[in-house]
Amino acid sequence: MKHEIKRTAGYANRQYFLNAYKTGQHGWAAEGPDPYAVELLERVRPLVPGGSLLDIGCGQGRHAIAAARLGFKVTAIDYEPLALERARRWADEKGVKGIVFKTADVFHLPFSDSQFDIVFDYGCFHHQKKSSHNAYKKSISRVLKKEGLFILSVFSPAFRLFNKGARRKWHIAQGAYRRFFTSEDIEEIFARRFEILELKEEKGGDGGFWHALMRHRA
Ligand SMILES: C[S@@+](CC[C@H](N)C(=O)[O-])C[C@H]1O[C@@H](n2cnc3c(N)ncnc32)[C@H](O)[C@@H]1O
C-alpha cells in the first residue's frame, strides 16, 4: 500500500506520525504496553466485565492488544494506516483475536452515539492543539456511554521534552505538536463533562505522564 497524506489541516502532525512509523524513529515504545495503563485497565475491568473499549490513536496497537487480553471488546482507531497494518499483524502474531482496527480521525469517529463503555487514549490528546480541545471532548463524549469511563494518559511537565515544565506548554518538533498539562489543566479541560476519579503522575524513566481515570457525567 502507498502511504501518502493529503495537505489538509493537521498535515504536519500527520506527516510526523507517518515518518515515525516508516522509520521506527519515535519516542514511544512500539510493542510493550505502559504498565501504569495496564494496571488501570486491570482495576476497571470488574466495573465493566467484557465491556466495549475504544482505543483512540492506537498506533501499533500495544494497548489495544493488552486490553483485548484482559477481556475487553476492543475497537481501535488511528488515522495512520501504516500503524494499523502493524497493529493487525502484531495482534495476529500474538494470537489475539477480535480487535476491530479501523482507520479514523478522532474528530470524526465513525461510531454510534453511546457505543462504548470505555474510551482509552494513551498519547493522542497531547498532540492536539488547544483550539481542538472542545472538538475532541465533543467527539469522545458522543461515542461514550453516560457514566462510561475515560482513561487518558498525557504528558506532564516532568516529561523529558519539556525541561521540567520550564519551557512553554507546547512546542512543535519535526512537525509534531506536543503539549504538557498540569493537574489544574486537566481539571479545567475535562471536569465539566467528566468526573475525575483518579489522577496519578508517573515520573522517572520515560515518565512524566498523567494517568487519569474519569467518569462521563450522566
Ligand atoms: C504518541 S502516539 C501513541 C500511540 C499509541 N497510543 C501507543 O500508546 O503506542 C499517538 C498516536 O495518535 C495518532 N493520532 C494523532 N492524532 C490523531 C487523530 N486526530 N486521529 C487519529 N489518530 C491520531 C497518531 O497517528 C499516533 O499513532
The ligand as an ORCA input file, in Angstrom:
! r2SCAN-3c Opt
* xyz 0 1
  C       2.245      9.065     20.613
  S       1.400      8.017     19.518
  C       0.737      6.834     20.660
  C       0.296      5.547     20.001
  C      -0.339      4.519     20.916
  N      -1.490      5.028     21.630
  C       0.653      3.940     21.882
  O       0.469      4.107     23.088
  O       1.612      3.313     21.428
  C      -0.035      8.990     19.074
  C      -0.923      8.336     18.037
  O      -2.071      9.147     17.821
  C      -2.384      9.136     16.436
  N      -3.165     10.350     16.165
  C      -2.794     11.638     16.373
  N      -3.782     12.479     16.035
  C      -4.821     11.707     15.618
  C      -6.129     11.994     15.148
  N      -6.559     13.245     15.020
  N      -6.934     10.959     14.831
  C      -6.492      9.670     14.930
  N      -5.254      9.342     15.348
  C      -4.430     10.350     15.709
  C      -1.044      9.084     15.738
  O      -1.109      8.604     14.416
  C      -0.263      8.161     16.678
  O      -0.372      6.828     16.265
*
